[in-house]
Amino acid sequence: MVFAHDTEVALEGAAALVNTMPGSVPGDSSPDTLTTVEQLETLFAAQRWTGRFDRDARELAAVRAMRPRLRELWELDEPGVVELVNTLLAESRAVPQLVDHDDVGWHIHATAPDAPLAQRMAVEAAIAAIDVVRTGELGRLRICEADDCDDVVIDLSRNRSRRFCEGGCAARAHTAAYRARARRAATEA
């Protein structure tokens, strides 16, 4: 484990949320996968967020609006990330506290369980980013290296070797490299 359990869970949740946005890289045709309350329910369950969940259009709009701000955690340099983290925490009036629920052990919450979902998502990501910055590991937050993808990646590998998102980009890149090697070998023979 690179970071504390709650840090990794919060980073994974933030990445999953950010990666619901449509791609902006030329050739990337990935759709927006967070357009309905049902999709939000699926994301909420998959990422194990806790607390208040209104399941309505207003909450969906607030969560969708949070995505570009959280994406900045992957795009900004260290001073920019620090400024964003401090802004997110101040806007939410975050008050960190240790909690223990759902058999995950002691971890940090900084909002009340009845705070709006988008606010809790932002604060969880900001608290996780604190650990990333404090440990000098901002380089573990990356953008997928595939030419046609701009999904965010969290490299939790021991040797800091993760380069691709979970959308199949690694398999496509490895297949393309294999085929290129095979073509070169065939023309050299």
C-alpha positions in Angstrom: 0.0 0.0 0.0 1.5 3.3 -1.1 -0.9 5.5 0.9 -3.3 4.9 3.8 -6.4 3.0 2.8 -8.7 6.0 2.9 -6.4 8.0 0.8 -6.2 5.4 -1.9 -10.0 4.9 -1.8 -10.6 8.7 -2.1 -8.1 9.0 -5.0 -9.7 6.1 -6.8 -13.2 7.6 -6.2 -12.0 11.0 -7.5 -10.4 9.3 -10.6 -13.6 7.3 -11.3 -15.6 10.5 -11.1 -13.3 12.5 -13.3 -13.1 9.7 -15.8 -16.9 9.9 -16.4 -16.3 13.1 -18.3 -16.1 12.9 -22.1 -12.6 13.0 -23.6 -11.0 16.1 -24.9 -8.1 14.5 -26.9 -8.5 14.6 -30.7 -9.7 11.1 -31.7 -11.1 10.3 -28.2 -14.8 9.6 -28.6 -15.5 8.5 -25.0 -18.9 9.6 -24.0 -20.1 11.4 -20.8 -21.0 8.5 -18.6 -22.6 10.5 -15.9 -25.7 11.9 -17.4 -28.4 10.2 -15.4 -29.3 9.7 -11.7 -29.0 6.0 -12.4 -25.4 6.3 -13.5 -24.7 8.4 -10.4 -26.2 5.6 -8.3 -24.0 3.0 -10.0 -20.9 5.2 -9.4 -21.8 5.9 -5.8 -22.2 2.2 -5.1 -19.0 1.2 -7.0 -16.9 3.7 -5.1 -18.3 3.0 -1.7 -19.1 6.6 -0.8 -21.1 6.9 2.4 -23.5 9.4 3.8 -26.3 11.4 2.4 -27.4 10.5 -1.2 -30.4 12.4 -2.5 -30.6 10.6 -5.9 -32.0 13.6 -7.8 -31.2 15.9 -10.7 -29.9 18.7 -8.5 -27.4 16.4 -6.9 -26.4 15.0 -10.3 -25.8 18.5 -11.6 -23.6 19.4 -8.5 -21.5 16.2 -8.9 -21.1 16.8 -12.6 -20.0 20.4 -12.0 -17.3 19.1 -9.5 -15.6 16.9 -12.1 -13.5 19.6 -13.9 -12.3 21.0 -10.5 -11.2 17.5 -9.4 -9.5 16.8 -12.7 -7.2 19.8 -11.9 -5.6 17.6 -9.2 -4.0 15.7 -12.1 -3.2 18.7 -14.2 -1.8 21.3 -11.9 1.8 21.6 -10.5 2.4 21.3 -6.8 1.6 24.9 -5.8 -1.5 24.8 -7.9 -2.7 21.5 -6.3 -2.0 23.0 -2.9 -4.1 26.1 -3.7 -6.9 24.0 -5.1 -6.9 21.7 -2.0 -7.0 24.7 0.3 -9.8 26.3 -1.7 -11.9 23.1 -1.7 -11.4 22.6 2.1 -12.2 26.3 2.8 -15.3 26.3 0.7 -16.6 23.3 2.4 -15.6 24.5 5.9 -13.9 21.1 6.4 -13.2 19.9 9.9 -11.1 16.8 9.8 -11.9 14.1 12.3 -11.1 10.5 12.8 -14.0 8.0 12.3 -14.4 4.3 12.3 -17.2 2.7 10.4 -17.9 -0.2 8.0 -15.0 -2.2 9.3 -12.4 -0.2 7.4 -10.6 1.1 10.5 -9.7 4.6 11.5 -9.8 7.1 8.7 -10.4 10.8 8.2 -13.7 12.5 7.3 -13.9 16.2 7.1 -17.6 16.8 6.4 -20.7 15.7 8.1 -22.4 12.6 6.7 -25.4 14.7 5.8 -23.3 17.2 3.7 -24.2 17.2 0.0 -22.5 14.5 -2.0 -20.6 16.8 -4.3 -19.1 18.5 -1.3 -18.1 15.2 0.4 -16.5 14.1 -2.9 -14.5 17.3 -3.2 -13.3 17.2 0.5 -12.4 13.5 0.3 -10.3 14.1 -2.8 -8.7 17.2 -1.2 -7.8 15.3 2.0 -6.3 12.5 -0.1 -4.4 15.1 -2.1 -2.9 16.4 1.1 -1.3 13.0 1.7 -0.1 12.9 -1.9 1.6 16.4 -1.7 3.0 15.8 1.8 4.7 12.6 0.8 6.1 14.1 -2.4 4.2 11.7 -4.6 2.3 14.1 -6.9 3.9 12.2 -9.8 1.6 9.3 -9.0 -1.3 11.3 -10.4 -1.0 11.0 -14.2 -2.9 11.3 -17.4 -3.2 8.1 -19.5 -0.3 7.9 -22.0 -2.4 6.5 -24.8 -2.5 8.9 -27.8 -6.3 8.9 -27.9 -7.2 9.0 -24.2 -7.1 11.6 -21.5 -8.4 9.7 -18.6 -6.7 10.2 -15.2 -4.6 7.5 -13.6 -3.4 6.8 -10.1 -0.2 4.9 -10.1 -0.2 2.9 -6.9 2.4 0.4 -8.2 5.6 0.0 -6.1 7.9 0.9 -9.0 5.8 3.8 -10.3 5.3 2.1 -13.6 1.6 2.5 -14.4 1.2 4.5 -17.6 -2.3 3.7 -18.8 -5.9 4.0 -17.5 -8.2 1.1 -16.8 -10.1 1.6 -20.1 -8.1 -1.0 -22.1 -5.5 1.5 -23.3 -2.6 -0.7 -22.1 -3.8 -3.6 -24.1 -4.2 -1.5 -27.2 -0.8 0.1 -26.8 0.9 -3.3 -26.3 -0.9 -4.8 -29.2 0.1 -1.9 -31.5 3.7 -2.2 -30.3 3.7 -5.9 -31.0 2.3 -5.5 -34.5 4.8 -2.7 -35.2 7.7 -5.0 -34.2 6.3 -7.8 -36.2 6.0 -5.6 -39.3 9.6 -4.4 -38.8 10.8 -7.9 -38.5 8.9 -9.0 -41.6 10.4 -6.1 -43.7 13.9 -6.8 -42.4 13.8 -10.5 -43.2 
